[in-house]
Amino acid sequence: MRAACSAGRGCAHLGSGTWGAEARDPVRAWEFDAAAVRDLCAVDAALGLSLVTLIAETIGDRLRATRTRLLDLYGPSGPQRGGAAP
């Protein structure tokens, strides 16, 4: 299942919807057959662990970058008082 995406946009499928994104820099991406990857991970536990670790680290990096960006845009200006750091 592929979506028609305009030039300069990337598309991701989530359920029945299509989500778009724009990249600031050129992007290189690979597409894998999910069922084949799951089968390989079921056979080779070390591969599965490596893949999950890599994906989890990437998600964590992106969440930290998103949090920082949101704090830059919408966070309080100046130091916070009377509370612990988030």
N, C-alpha and C positions, 0 to 999 in steps of 0.2 A: 504494500500500500504506500503510494507516494503522493505528495501534495504538489500542486503547481505553485512554485514560489517565484517571486519577482527577482530580478538580478540584484545581487548585493544583499540578499536576505537568506537566512538559513531557516529551515523548518524542522520542527520536531513533532512527532505524533504522541499524543497522550490520550488514550481512550479513543473516542470517536472524533475528537477535536484536533485542530492543527494550530500550533503556536508558532509565532515568528520571532526572529531575533536578528539584530544587525551586528556585524563585526566591524570594529574599527580598523583592523589590520587583515591582511590576507589570511585565510584559514585553510588548513589541510585537514581533511577528515576521511575516515574510513568507515565503510558500512559492513557489518558482519551479520550473518544469519544467526539470529538469537537462539534458535533451537540447536544449531550445530555447536555454538559456544557453550550452551548449557550441557550438552552431551559430553563435550571435551572436559568441562569442569567436573562432571560426575565421575569420569574415568580417572582424571588426574587432580587429586585434591590440592596438591601444591600449586597448580595452575589456578584453580578456583580461588585459593587463598590470596595469591598474588593479585589476581584480577580484582577481587573484592577490596583488598587493601589499597590498590591504586585508585579505584573509583571512590572509596571513602575519603581518601586524602584530597582528591580533586573536589569533592563535594564540600569538605571542610574548608578548603582554601576559598572556594567561591562564596560560601556563607560568610566567612570572615570579611571578605572584600565587600560583600553586599552590606553587611552590618556597618562597616567603616564608612561606606558611601552614604548610607542612610543617616548615620550620625553627623556626617559632614553637612548634609542637606537640611536635616530637620532637628538635630540635637541642640541642646542648650548651648549658648555661646558662653565661653569662659568656664572656669573650673566649677564642678558641682560641689555643693556644701551639704554637710549633715547626712551623708549616706555612704554606703560602701560602693566601691567600683563595681560595675556590672560584670 
